[in-house]
Amino acid sequence: MRKPGTVPVLEVEDLQTVFLTDAGAVRAVDGVSFTVGPGETLGIVGESGSGKSVTALSLMRLLEEPARIIGGSVRFQGRDVLAMSGEELRGWRGDRAAMVFQDPMTGLNPVIRILRQVTEHMVSHGRQTPAKAKLRAVDLLRRMGVAAPERAAASFPHQFSGGMRQRVMLAIGVANDPLLLIADEPTTALDVTIQAQILDLMRGLNQEFGTAIVLISHDLGVIGTVCRRVAVMYAGEIVEEAETAAVLTDPRHPYAWALVNAVPRLDSPAGTRLVSIEGGPPSALDPPPGCRFVARCPFRISRCGAEHPPLMEVAPGRRARCWVTMDGSPLPPPPVAAEAAFRTPAQEERPLLEGKDLVKHFPLGRIGLFGPVPVVHAVNGVDLRLRRGEALGIVGESGCGKSTLARLVTRLQAPTSGTLEFDGQDITNFSAAEMRPLRPRMGMVFQDPYASLNPRMTVGDALAEPLLAHGRARTRAEARGRVLDLMATVGLKPEWAQRFPHEFSGGQRQRVSIARSLALEPDLVVADEPVSALDVNVQAQVLNLMLDLRERLGLSYLFIAHDLAVVRAFCDRVAVMYLGRIVEEGPAHELFARPLHPYTVALTSAVPEPGRERVILAGEPPSTLSLPTGCAFRARCPIAQPVCAEVRPPLSDVGPGRRAACHFPGTFHA
Amino acid sequence: MPRYIATRLLSAVAMALLASLVVFLISALVPGDPVLAQMGDIAASNPRTVLEWRAKWGLDLPLWERYGIFLQGLAHGDLGISIATRRPVLDDIVQYAPATVELATIAFLLAIGVGIPLGIAAAVWRDTWVDSLARALSLLGVSAPTFWLAFIMLAIFYGWLGWAPGPGRMDPIAFPPEGPTGLFLLDSALAGDWEAWWDAAAHLVLPAVVLAAATIGLITRTTRAAMLDALGQDFVRVARAKGLRGRVVVLRHALPNALVPVVTLGGLAYANLLAGAVMTETVFSWPGLGRYTFRSAAALDFPAIMGITLVVSATYLMVNLLVDLSYAALDPRVRR
């Protein structure tokens, strides 16, 4: 820990921030204290609404109405930040302390050139002359891994991908060599391989320049790759503070325990039930008198409901806010994973869904009056077989064509070429009317449960709608029984049928979407990123529910996700997509244990789990406007050979049940 | 970009022609006879005279032929002869347009110059007295009827306080400045006649304020809303986190992102000011296109109405093109 005698960069003492609402003061941050020494790294983790982002904004005094700091102190190298005048605050912000925000797509001003956005605060803080600031900006961009930094500096933000923009944001953050960098979910909007690049960059900043880092994330894995220490927040309080590695292996607060065990890991067995805690955080308007986690805690004792636990030292260097572990005892390991019966679907049966050489191209607007028509090559020849009762996962980074594939197989869009069979029928060229009788047999679950539910319809009506539309019920009253069944199936209370979508939490809304997809008793459920908008605990609930339904109803799933561990936990078979093609396919457990394609190797190693050998993949996927010759992955491939540029490797058998599209499968290891 | 402009200009010409066709058909189909509107009761009671008149103005020809003649003239820059004034319509328009252009331009500058800063101030000091004042002013501007506002302003500032001159473009006994543009402010400045300039400027104040009132209200509201939106964006928070001054955050980071809707509205407003000054021009005896339009419409003066339609629609189309081009200047994402 800190060397004695050095002044800490940041000392937060009993910080209290409230939102002043008509109903009263919402205590978003309620007595948070921590210390960050020079060059130290601290992570803050918690679910949405836990107060972690408000804490970050409070540190920089960037809160907006109606949020207000009502107590405590924030000291930066001994200076009282909360007492600074407006002028002092401006001189300090962006100079000694910098902040990087979550969404790089909206964090850069779209109408100002990159160069000016990187240099303006160097000049305004008097650190550089305009001429020197320009040189330094280009140098910073180069160090952050921006390709062709001079040209990049002269460009506007919209010409860059999200990953590149986050590099620019980091360059802006460190432009004045700050002593402290606060990063609020800096990689949440990015793909895993890009996330790994950015996290690597942050580690480098800390090691090279000794910049102290406060990293805020909902993902303990992300924090584990950058931060030595972590503070776990729940309902506005820090409930545990310790070395990150210690929390990951031996959490001492039940909430931290639930966080750690709610996340599927790449090495957890297929069909693993995840630990999920029911309910939500208590009202921040009027928190309960005892422990704030008591209502959801599986380990609670009688003292927990009556007395509010303080943050106590439970082991050397670690503190937890829990009556159960105050004596230094660890929490028990999670219940042994009830392994789902692994079914081997009958081989001889004809597949439920079979796609051959599916292609989908989207022509864009013509360039100029007689110019060429650019074409987005979204899906470029995909073979797909889904057997009855099987769960096939499709993984890949954004833009790899996985969502387009989902819309093709459900015939929401027509393929440009190729053939598609559903239960033996060739539906490649079916019209909307011909598809209609098949629709009840295909359920869909989308990423954003709020956007896909009509806000003006009660949940009961939303669930009755497909029943009425497909003639399964003639009146609302007739549909009612089935609606209540459906709600019970997904664990919603029957009296909630009269509620509107906004009255539900994110996880409950996703349950409604799942119930709707099941309304017509489908054979196939296509789920496009069904859990990626949810907190880890809610994600665990929804995944558990989907696993249950799969066993109880014998559903087949096409499960699309970017999170490998989620796919690993849910699917029998996995296909990895890159630039509109499947590059590797195989049984989930084998594919992740022994990836054959170098891209799969990089993807699995980019998953932020502690102790994982990391392959940081350079660059980003090429443009879908013009496909590269040969292997699409070769530009980023660590083992590319001349042949890769000439011959496109076909997806061919590489062992029992495994296929890979690589000239040298299995030769690259992390 | 040049190709884009050429395409847009071509389509603008087509649109203007289409507008003239629509107006032609409507004015030909409405009940009412321009001949009867022109003639005295006695002359109108003689069917022969009426027929002769109709033949003289070509009103006896089939519709399509009349439109053909109009187009033919148009190709030679000839908008026909006004039935009411017996002068070429083009000459009439050239005579009346400058007064309106001058008034509308000053009103437009006033609306922009007051509306945008007021809107910015209202957004920056949201929910303070500044915001309340700006909102009250814009509500007043939007909802006060023009004729009422015009009379009130005249009564107070001319009749009671005597601070402003009366109606008209100049003092009745002064000589209007000679000049190439017909815009008195410009012509007198070019001639170095500052006495005339002051006279013209003083006469412009009241009608310009009256004409601009509604537009000031609209621009204030739009600017306020767009600025609130821009100030809530992530990049504004990033700018604050960089430790930039408030002025820089508002004017350099937020304002350029708020201008697109304001420019859209501004363009439309300018075209509206040019075409819609009828009420103001009437109350202030302003010899402009608004009054000419009103007189032509009352007299069912077809050629004049057609000519005005063409000019007005061409103005709208030009202003729209300028607005679209300005998007590219404001927002790099629109640039090709």
Contacts between the chains, C-beta under 8 A, distances in Angstrom:
chain1	res1	chain2	res2	distance
A	60	B	241	6.0
A	62	B	237	6.2
A	62	B	240	5.9
A	62	B	241	5.9
A	89	B	243	7.7
A	90	B	243	4.7
A	90	B	244	7.4
A	90	B	245	6.5
A	91	B	243	6.4
A	92	B	243	6.8
A	93	B	240	7.3
A	93	B	241	5.9
A	93	B	242	7.0
A	93	B	243	3.8
A	94	B	241	6.0
A	94	B	242	3.6
A	94	B	243	3.4
A	94	B	244	7.3
A	95	B	243	5.7
A	98	B	241	7.0
A	98	B	242	7.8
A	99	B	238	8.0
A	99	B	241	4.4
A	101	B	234	6.0
A	101	B	237	6.9
A	101	B	238	6.3
A	101	B	241	7.8
A	103	B	234	6.0
A	106	B	233	6.4
A	106	B	234	4.0
A	106	B	235	6.6
A	107	B	234	4.7
A	107	B	235	5.7
A	107	B	237	8.0
A	107	B	238	4.9
A	108	B	235	5.9
A	108	B	238	7.4
A	109	B	235	4.2
A	109	B	238	7.8
A	109	B	239	7.2
A	109	B	253	5.4
A	109	B	257	7.1
A	110	B	235	7.6
A	110	B	257	6.9
A	110	B	331	6.9
A	110	B	332	7.1
A	110	B	333	6.0
A	111	B	256	4.6
A	111	B	257	5.9
A	111	B	330	6.9
A	111	B	331	5.9
A	111	B	332	6.2
A	112	B	252	7.4
A	112	B	253	7.2
A	112	B	256	7.6
A	120	B	242	7.0
A	120	B	244	6.7
A	120	B	248	7.7
A	121	B	242	3.9
A	121	B	243	6.0
A	121	B	244	6.3
A	124	B	242	7.8
A	124	B	243	7.1
A	124	B	244	5.9
A	124	B	245	7.2
A	124	B	248	7.3
A	125	B	243	6.3
A	156	B	332	4.1
A	156	B	333	7.2
A	158	B	332	7.0
A	158	B	333	4.7
A	169	B	238	7.5
A	172	B	238	7.3
A	172	B	242	6.9
A	368	B	3	6.7
A	369	B	3	6.7
A	369	B	7	7.3
